[in-house]
């Protein structure tokens, strides 16, 4: 039995991560999904949160996804994310500014603002900021 599986994390615009891992934790709608090699095939919807990609005991990569889907095959995991960023690429100042702008849009009550879209953007930005704060501690 293989002790690793391949993983691809991609958005519509780009490939964010590709490699092999021994374990993956993904933020499913009903809670975290833990996936090991030879896992039963499945497709699940993801919510905003952290992918923890374990390559070895002391080597874990982290990718923040804003939602999307994960497809699991016995030796391959594909994550199709709405947006995805490696932990090392996240900038807290940019996330704070994005949250401020989203809140301004919501508060403006401008008839041209898509309120649902602005609220969804704010929720994703808040999840990203929460994740960044946890990383600091």
Secondary structure, DSSP 8 states (H G I E B T S, - for coil): --S-EEEEEE-SS-EEEEEEESEEEEEETTEEEEEETT---EEEEE-SEEEEEEEETTEEEEEEE-SEEEEEETTEEEEEESSEEEGGG--HHHHHHHHHHHHHHHHH--TTS-HHHHHHHHHHHHHHHHHHHHHH-
